[in-house]
């Protein structure tokens, strides 16, 4: 029996990840997602290039991209969905996170 992925990726987010990896100019394993203290709600997401799997990273392959989840962020991201939104004045990755009790108005930070 297969278990449910920690995080799911929309088609739009996968396309943007592929675009970023293709523009990077050097081979990458995928991207790493984690959380850090900060932002107006206490915690904020980070997304960075991942050149190699670190010990204890959770590996998610979805929509043709490889996402590594920082082990310290795993509990905060269970069941989340990553999307990419492009609007007139703002574009970027967004997260729909069932673990977030509240988030800031700009959507870049949350608390649990």
Secondary structure, 3 states (H helix, E strand, C coil): CCCCCCEEECHHHHHHHHHHHHHHCCCCCEEEEEEEECCCCCEEEEEEEECCCCCCCEEEEECCEEEEECCCCHHHHCCEEEEEEECCCCEEEEEECCCCCEECCCCCEEEC
